[in-house]
């Protein structure tokens, strides 16, 4: 099974050459920095044009409208399955997605308002429910924040895909993938990541 990972396209996904695959996973921040409904509609339309049989999205801190209108956002993202603290299985591959980031994560990047961010206690409660036995864990937040690396080391997914990584290797025997395509200054720093499982 070929899995394609994208993340932090920041509204520039029309410039992105997304490779073919069986599964497409987005780690969030498909919106421009304003995070409006049209960002969701535009990205959903793009997903509808891509050939991947299975598509999954985790919202990021740029998805402001989605955070304020979660149920409507999920229903409008009809070309993909939105994962908010949820596990799905595709041909025996278990994938879990969680969008949460701690407040301090957004503040580090200079935001006054940001999406799917909360205090450390809330975040740790959500992440404490990440199940074991996963093949792929998808988070928007990278390791190094709010104890995520300890939780990931405990549940031991085969792969941890995220955005905004710092380049450190946090785990032994867990493949970590930073799939950030554009940084906060909107400079392209990466490309989609393809993995065969």
PLY file of the C-alpha trace (Angstrom):
ply
format ascii 1.0
element vertex 197
property float x
property float y
property float z
element edge 196
property int vertex1
property int vertex2
end_header
0.00 0.00 0.00
1.39 3.41 -0.99
0.73 6.25 1.46
1.32 9.91 0.59
1.72 12.47 3.38
1.24 16.22 2.99
1.01 19.01 5.54
1.39 22.75 6.05
0.51 23.58 2.47
-0.76 26.94 3.82
-3.19 27.52 0.97
-0.57 26.78 -1.68
-1.66 23.22 -2.47
-2.36 24.19 -6.10
1.43 24.55 -6.44
2.03 21.12 -4.93
2.65 18.05 -7.09
0.92 15.35 -5.06
2.18 11.86 -6.00
-0.30 9.08 -6.69
-0.93 6.52 -3.99
-3.58 4.44 -2.27
-3.90 6.68 0.80
-3.42 10.43 1.22
-2.89 11.84 4.73
-2.79 15.57 5.52
-1.28 16.63 8.87
-3.07 20.00 8.85
-2.54 23.65 7.97
-4.03 23.41 4.50
-5.47 26.89 5.14
-3.85 30.24 4.53
-2.91 32.04 7.72
-6.45 33.49 7.86
-8.09 30.05 8.07
-11.41 30.91 6.40
-14.21 28.65 5.17
-13.10 29.13 1.57
-9.76 27.53 2.54
-11.63 24.38 3.55
-13.81 24.43 0.42
-10.78 24.97 -1.83
-8.81 22.14 -0.19
-11.82 19.81 -0.28
-12.17 20.50 -4.03
-8.48 19.68 -4.51
-8.94 16.41 -2.61
-11.84 15.54 -4.91
-9.53 15.82 -7.92
-6.83 13.56 -6.46
-6.92 9.83 -7.33
-6.17 8.39 -3.87
-8.85 5.91 -2.80
-8.61 6.85 0.89
-8.01 10.40 2.13
-7.61 11.53 5.74
-7.18 15.01 7.19
-6.12 16.23 10.62
-6.84 19.92 11.19
-3.98 22.22 12.19
-3.62 25.50 14.02
-4.34 27.49 10.81
-7.83 25.95 10.47
-9.53 28.71 12.49
-12.93 28.47 10.80
-12.91 24.68 11.21
-12.28 24.99 14.95
-15.12 27.50 15.36
-17.50 25.42 13.18
-16.27 21.87 13.75
-19.41 19.92 12.77
-20.00 21.97 9.63
-16.31 21.76 8.73
-16.39 17.97 8.97
-19.50 17.79 6.78
-18.02 20.20 4.21
-14.82 18.09 3.99
-16.73 15.35 2.15
-13.79 14.29 -0.05
-11.83 13.06 2.97
-12.37 11.63 6.42
-11.49 14.16 9.13
-9.76 12.53 12.10
-10.30 14.19 15.47
-9.11 11.73 18.12
-10.22 8.86 15.94
-8.77 5.61 14.61
-9.59 4.15 11.21
-8.43 0.97 9.52
-7.61 0.66 5.82
-6.71 -2.80 4.53
-5.41 -3.79 7.96
-3.43 -0.54 8.47
-4.51 1.31 11.65
-4.32 5.10 11.44
-5.10 7.47 14.31
-5.38 11.24 13.95
-5.43 14.02 16.54
-5.32 17.75 15.71
-4.48 19.21 19.12
-1.56 21.47 19.96
-0.83 23.24 23.27
-1.43 27.00 23.56
2.31 27.50 23.91
2.81 26.03 20.42
0.70 28.74 18.77
2.20 31.48 20.93
5.71 30.43 19.88
4.73 31.25 16.31
3.30 34.66 17.23
-0.41 33.93 16.87
-3.05 35.67 18.93
-5.75 33.21 17.83
-5.07 29.74 16.57
-7.10 26.60 16.04
-7.26 23.27 17.87
-5.02 24.55 20.65
-5.80 24.23 24.35
-4.13 24.11 27.75
-1.69 21.36 28.64
-4.16 19.41 30.83
-6.74 19.19 28.05
-4.10 18.21 25.50
-2.58 15.53 27.74
-6.07 14.12 28.42
-6.74 13.88 24.66
-3.35 12.36 23.89
-3.63 9.89 26.78
-6.38 8.20 24.74
-4.18 7.51 21.73
-4.40 3.73 21.41
-1.57 1.23 21.17
-1.17 -1.06 18.16
-1.21 1.71 15.55
0.60 1.58 12.27
0.40 5.35 11.73
-0.15 8.16 14.22
-0.97 11.52 12.63
-0.66 14.69 14.70
-0.39 18.31 13.71
1.83 19.04 16.68
5.39 17.74 16.49
7.15 15.84 19.25
8.76 18.03 21.89
5.52 19.70 23.00
3.38 18.91 26.03
4.85 15.43 26.52
3.78 14.11 23.11
7.09 12.28 22.63
6.52 10.29 25.86
3.02 9.31 24.78
4.23 8.27 21.33
7.09 6.27 22.87
4.52 4.52 25.07
1.97 3.65 22.34
4.74 2.84 19.80
3.15 3.38 16.38
5.27 2.22 13.48
5.13 5.75 11.99
4.48 9.18 13.53
3.62 11.82 10.90
3.38 15.47 11.99
4.05 19.08 10.99
6.49 21.72 12.23
9.28 19.36 13.29
12.61 20.60 14.55
14.74 17.91 12.93
15.48 16.03 16.15
15.11 12.26 16.30
12.78 11.65 19.24
12.26 7.89 19.05
14.13 4.68 18.60
12.43 2.18 16.25
9.56 4.57 15.40
9.78 6.28 12.01
9.04 9.96 12.41
8.04 12.04 9.40
7.86 15.83 9.34
5.65 16.52 6.32
5.67 20.32 6.48
5.71 21.76 2.95
5.73 25.51 3.76
7.09 27.27 6.83
5.41 30.15 8.67
7.05 32.61 6.28
5.41 30.73 3.38
8.77 29.50 2.08
8.67 26.00 0.59
10.82 23.73 2.72
9.55 20.24 1.88
7.69 18.01 -0.53
5.05 15.32 -0.08
6.43 12.18 1.55
5.69 8.78 0.00
5.87 5.56 1.99
5.11 1.99 0.96
3.73 -0.21 3.75
0 1
1 2
2 3
3 4
4 5
5 6
6 7
7 8
8 9
9 10
10 11
11 12
12 13
13 14
14 15
15 16
16 17
17 18
18 19
19 20
20 21
21 22
22 23
23 24
24 25
25 26
26 27
27 28
28 29
29 30
30 31
31 32
32 33
33 34
34 35
35 36
36 37
37 38
38 39
39 40
40 41
41 42
42 43
43 44
44 45
45 46
46 47
47 48
48 49
49 50
50 51
51 52
52 53
53 54
54 55
55 56
56 57
57 58
58 59
59 60
60 61
61 62
62 63
63 64
64 65
65 66
66 67
67 68
68 69
69 70
70 71
71 72
72 73
73 74
74 75
75 76
76 77
77 78
78 79
79 80
80 81
81 82
82 83
83 84
84 85
85 86
86 87
87 88
88 89
89 90
90 91
91 92
92 93
93 94
94 95
95 96
96 97
97 98
98 99
99 100
100 101
101 102
102 103
103 104
104 105
105 106
106 107
107 108
108 109
109 110
110 111
111 112
112 113
113 114
114 115
115 116
116 117
117 118
118 119
119 120
120 121
121 122
122 123
123 124
124 125
125 126
126 127
127 128
128 129
129 130
130 131
131 132
132 133
133 134
134 135
135 136
136 137
137 138
138 139
139 140
140 141
141 142
142 143
143 144
144 145
145 146
146 147
147 148
148 149
149 150
150 151
151 152
152 153
153 154
154 155
155 156
156 157
157 158
158 159
159 160
160 161
161 162
162 163
163 164
164 165
165 166
166 167
167 168
168 169
169 170
170 171
171 172
172 173
173 174
174 175
175 176
176 177
177 178
178 179
179 180
180 181
181 182
182 183
183 184
184 185
185 186
186 187
187 188
188 189
189 190
190 191
191 192
192 193
193 194
194 195
195 196
